[in-house]
Amino acid sequence: MFENLSERFDRIVKRLRGQGRLTEENIADTLREVRMALLEADVALPVVREFIKDVKERALGTEVSKSLTPGQAFVKIVHDELVRLMGEANEDLDLAARPPVVIMVAGLQGAGKTTSVGKLARYLKERRNKKVMVVSCDVYRPAAIDQLRTLAQEVGVELFPSEPGQEPVAIAKAALEHARRQFFDVLLVDTAGRLHIDAEMMDEARAIHAAIAPTETLFVVDSMTGQDAVNTAKAFDEALPLTGVILTKVDGDARGGAALSVRHVTGKPIKFLGVGERTTALEPFHPDRMASRILGMGDVLSLVEEVERSVDKDKAEKLAKKLQKGQGFDLEDFREQLLQIGKMGGLTGLLEKLPGMRDIPAAVRNQIDDKDIRRQIAIVNSMTPAERRRPEIINGSRKRRIAQGSGTQVQDVNRLLKQFKQMQRMMKQFRKGGMRKLMRQFGGMGGGVLPPGMKF
């Protein structure tokens, strides 16, 4: 996420921190680089101009000149201005209205609108403990109704039925009436998209909005379209009273210009980020945390929240007690650790939230592949219970059988067994209280033990 922008800022920050004092000259040089970094990230030109102006005003003031560490003071200014640009703080959904709270979702075709409805339904059900119903008013694309039906089944929420040929406004009204009678907390309304903005689509969206009076009207936009995302959001905002934005496909957006521009251009807050294909891959947007990630400071708060949500505490406690009693760490335990990493969004998502991850050699970072986790789980699944408990019995013929059963190569099985042995050694150190030594190994990273899914 935002790799290009983060790398540019990382270089700027490192050079600034080495400055004993800041002058107009080196501030001007730095701001020139910041401007280039933002333009390369496809941030809207008016946004870049205002950002540079505000940073310059604060940097040339007493705030920096009187600081004992002017370089760090300048970095703080950039951080604060990034936060201000993206909206100061997370703006939550308004769920305090009289139920059912109606959330209307609009956007262009292909932006990930229907998928976002499914993700939002899961978020509201699992994290906010709401009784949720979804409905599709997209009668022009039959696949949209089928897609939402599949998503509703996956996340365990009710779908209000609709068919091609029905009137979208009539569908929305009927869904709202049903949600009221059945005491649903939230009704999510998926509207029709087009390949481009047209008057007919906007008229229909306005008619649905007038009929159901939603508490929230969320605009879904593909972050990878950069400047187009901002222009589209502006056009929709002029047609509908938007209350917020969901930025999708952020995990594939190396630039990040849309995230930095949408709030400034439309005046509407980014409420959620779509960070993957799974229905769990939806994150509330926190401008302060995002600014920290862009500047290479990590996002420990989000990481802690993710661990709290995803880790099975009973299983973790059971493993800890097992290790304390001196019982060995086996492949069943190893598999459980891999499954936990998968639940938390994979290694890529976890590691980018850690501070200082860009200091790890690129050769190591580039080898982080979440597909490895799935491959390793498949390999362990192909083993017998006896092989998982006693990996030492896995000989050549067993390896060939395991590889065939998991659709992998014998080399993959060997690699997993090697990583498992490294993990075993780590767990032994943990049992002996060698936590400090263990952390030193992680700190070195170049030749120490790496978590599952990271290899040399």
N, C-alpha and C positions, 0 to 999 in steps of 0.2 A: 504494500500500500504506500503510495507517494514516494517510491524509491528514489526517483530522479531528484525530486525537490529535497528530500532528506539528505541525499549525498552532497548536493551543492551547499546546503546549509551547514552540514557537518564540517566541510572544508573551511567555510567562512568562520564558523564558531571556533575551530581549533586555532586558526590564525589570530583571531581577536583575543583569545584568552592569553596569548603570549605577549600582548601589548602591555607595556608598563603604563602608558598613558595614551589617551585618545585625543587626536587633533582634528581640526576641520578637514585636513587633507586625507588622513586615513579613514575618517568617517565617510567622506565622499567616495573614496575607493571602495569601501565595504558596501555602501548603499548601491553603487553601480553593479556590484556582483549580486546583491540581493534582488535588484530590479531584473537582471538577466535571468536569475533563478526562477523568479515568479513568472516572467514572460514565457520561458521555456516550459513551465508547468501549465501553460495555457490559461493563466489567470487573466480575467478581463482587464483591458488597459486602464479604464477609469479606476478600477480597484487597486491596481499596481501604483498608479500615481498618488492616490490618497494614502495608501499604506506607507510609501516612501516619504511623503511629506510629513506624516505624523511621527514616524520613527526619527526623522532628521530633527524635527522640533524638540523632541524629548532628549535625543542624544547630545544635542549641543547645549542643553540646559545644565543646571547645577547638579541634576540627578546623577550624571556621569562624571562630570569634572571633579566633584568632591568625593567620589567613591574611591575606596582603597584599591578596589579591583575593577577598573573601568571596563575591561573586556567583558567581565561577567555581568556588569551593570548593563552594558549594551545588549548582551544576549537576553537579559531579563526584559528589556524594552521590546525587543523583537518578539519574544514569547507573549508578552502582554498584548501587543498590537495584533498578533495572530489570533489570540483569544477573542479580542474585541471584534475583529473582522468576521469571525465565524459565529459570533453570537453570545459571548460572555459565559453563559451557563446552559446546561441541558434544559430544554423546555419539554416537559412531560405532556402526554396526552391528557385532555380534560375528561377524566372519567367520573367526575363528581356530579355530572348532570343527571337528571331523572332518567332511570333506565327504561327502555334500552338506549344506551348511548349509541348514536348512529355515526359511523365513520365511513365517509365516501372516499373512494380511491380512484384517481384519474391519472391519465398519462398517455403517451404515444404507444403504439403497437411495438412490441419488441423491447420495451424498456424494463420488463420484468414485473409488470403490474400484478398479474394474477398470482405469480409466485410470491410477491410481497404480501398479498392478502393472506396466503397460506401461512407465511412466516409470522405475520402480525397476529393471526388467529392463535398460533402456537404460543407466541410471546404472552398474549393476554390471558390465555388459559393457564399456562404453567407458571409464569412469573407474577401475574397479577390476580390469579385465582378467580377469573371471570368465566361466566357461562356465555359462550360465544356462538353466534350463528353467522354463516356467510351466504351471500347470494350473488349470482352472476347476472348482470344486465347486458352482457355482450351477446346479443342474439345474431350478430352478423358472422361470427366465427365460432361454429359449433364446437371446435376443439377447445375453446376457452371454457365452456360450460363443463366439458368432460375433464379438463385439467383441474378446475376448481373442485370438482367432485372427488377426484383422486387425492388432491391435497387435503380436503376436509376429512376424508377417511384416514389419511396418514396421521394427521395431528389430533384426530378425535373430537372434531366439532361438527355441529349439524349444518347441513346444506339445505337451503330453501330451494325447491325445484324450479327450474325455468327451462323453456324450450325455444329454439329458433322459430321466428314467426310471431312471438308474443311482443307486446309493446313494452319497451324498457321501463317507462314510467309506471306502467301498471304492475310490472314485476316488483319494482322497488316498493311501491305502496303496499302490495300484498305481503311482501316479506316483513315490512315494518309492523303491519297489523298482527301477523303471526308471532313475531318476536315479542310484542306486547302481551298477547294472550298467553304465551308460554313462559313469560317472565325471564327472558334472556337479559343478560347484563349489557351485552354489546352486539350490535349488528354491523357487519362489515359488508359494504356494497361495492362490488367490482364493476366498473363501467367499461364501455367499449373504447377501444383505442383505434387510431388510424396510423398510417405510415407517415402522415404529415398533418399539420394543423389545417382544418377546414371549418367553414361556417356551420355546416350541418352537424358535425361532431360537437362543436361548442354549444349549439342550440340545444341538442339533446342532453348534454351534461348540465346545462343551466336548468332545463325542465325537470330533470331528476332531482337536482339540488333543491329546487322550489317545492317539489312534492314531498320530500322527506326531511327537509330542514336539518341536515347533519350537524352534529356538534363539532366534528373535525372533518375538514376536507383536505386530504393529503395528495400531493402531486408526486408521482413516481417518475424519476428521471435517471437515465443511464449516465453515470459519471464519466464513462469513457468517451462520450461525445464532446466533452470539453466545453468550448464556447457555445456550441449548439445547445447543450444542456441548459445553460444560463438563459439563452434567448427563448427557448421553448418554455422554460419556467416563467419567464416574464410574460409571454403571450397568454399562458393559462391563468396567471394571476390577474390579468386584465379582464379575463372572461368569467372567472369564478372567484369567490372569496376564500382563497386558500388559507389554511391555518398552519401548514407545515409541508416539509419536503422529505421524501425518502430517497436517498441516493443509492442506486443499485450498482452492482459489479465493481465495487470499490476495491475488491481484492485483485482485480485485473488492471486497475488504473495506476500506472507508474507515475503519472503527472500530478493529479490532484487539483487541477485548476477549478473544477466545478465546485468542490467542497469549499474552496477559498472565495468563490465569487457569488454563489447563489444567494447567500444571506444578504450581502451588500446590495446586489442588483434588485432583488425582489422584496427585501425587507421581511421575508418569511423565514422562520427558523428551520434548520435541518433537524429533524426529530429522530431519524433512524438511518443506519448504514446497512446495506446488504453486502455481506462480506464472504459470500460463497453460495453454492447451489443448494445445500441442505436447508431444511425448514428451520433448523436451529441457528442458521447463519444470519441473524439480525441483531445488531447492536444499537442501543440508545446512543445518540451522538452527544459527546461531551467536548465542547470546544477547547477547554483547558487541557484535557487529556490528549486530544489530537495535536495540539500545538507542541506538547511535550514530546510526542512521538516524532513529529516532523523535525524537531531539533535534536533528536537522538537521545532524549532523556528517558525514553521508555514510557510505559503506562502501567505502573505497578497496581494501581487501584482496580483497573479493569481486570488485570490478571488475577488478583485476589478474589474478586467477585466471581470470575469464571471458575476458579478452583472450588470456591464455596458451593457454587451451583452444581458442578459436575461430578466432583469426587464423591464416591460412595464411602462415607465416613466409617461405616461398620466394617467394610472390607479392608480399609486402610488400617483400622485399629487391629483387626484380626491378623494382618500381615506383620504389624509392628510387634504384637505379642508373640507371634510365631518366631520372629527373628530373635527377640529377647530370650526365648527359651532355648535358643541354639539350634532350632530346626532349620534345615537348609532352604534356600530360596530356589524354587524349581521352575520349570517352564510354564506351569499353570499360573504361577505368580507373575512371571514375565509377561505372559499373554494378558493378564489382568491389567498390568501397567500400560501395555500398548492400547488396550480398549479405553482406559481412562484418558490417555492422550488424545485418542480419536474423538471422545466425547467433548473435549475442551477445544475442538476446532483444529486439531493437528499441531505438529511441531512448528510449522511456519507461523500460524496465528499466535502461538504461545511465545515464541522467541522474539517476535517483533515488538512485544510488549515489555521485554526486559531492557533495562538501561544498558547502554554500552555495547549492544549487539553488533554495531557496525565496526567495533574495534576487533572483532573476530576476523581472521583472515578470510578473504573472499573465496578462496579455494574450499574452505570448510563450509561457509554459508551456502555456496552454490550447490553443495551436495545434499542439502536438506531437502528431502522429497517425501511428502506425506503418502505417496503411493507405496513407499517402502513399508510404512506401518501396516497398511492393508495386506501387503504381500506377506509380511512376517506373521500376521494373525492367521492368514490362510495356511502357512507352513505349520504353525503349532497346532492348528485345528486338524491337520492331516496326520498327526502323531497319535499313537495309542495312549491311554491313561498311564500305562507303565513307562512309556518313553518320556512322557512329560514329567513324571516323578523322578525318573532315573535317567537323565540324558546320556550318562556314560555308556549305556547299552546300545546307543545309536551307532551302528556300524555302516559299512559301505552299502550293503543291500537294503538296509532300512532307509538310508538317505535317498536311495534311488526311488523307493516306494513313496516316501514322503514328498519328494519333488514331483513325482507323477501325479499324486493325489491333489497337490496344491497348484498344479499348472506352472511350476517353476523349474529352475535348473538345480542340479546338485550343488553348484557353486553358491546359490542363494541359501541353501540349507546350511552349508558350511559357514557362510557369513553370519547367519542368524546365531548359530551355535557359538561362534567366536564372540559376538556381541553379548550373548547370554552369559558367557564366562566372565566378561568384563563387568557386567551388572552384578554377578554373584560376588566378585571380589569387592565391589562397592558396598554391597549389603553386609559382607563380613566386617568391613571397616566400620560401618554404621553400628553394628552390634557391639564392636569393641570400643565404641566411643570415639572413633577416629574421625569425627565430623570435620575438624579443622583441616586435617590432611586431605579429606575428601573434597572440601571446598577449594583447596589449593589446586587440586587436579582439574576441577571445573574451570578455575581461574586461568590456568595455563592454556587449556582448550586446544593448543596446537598438538600436544602429544599425549594429553591425559585421556581419561575415560569420557566417552560421549554418550549422551542419552540415546535410547533406541530410535532408529530412523536417521541418525547422523553417522556418517562413516567417513573414512579417509579416502 
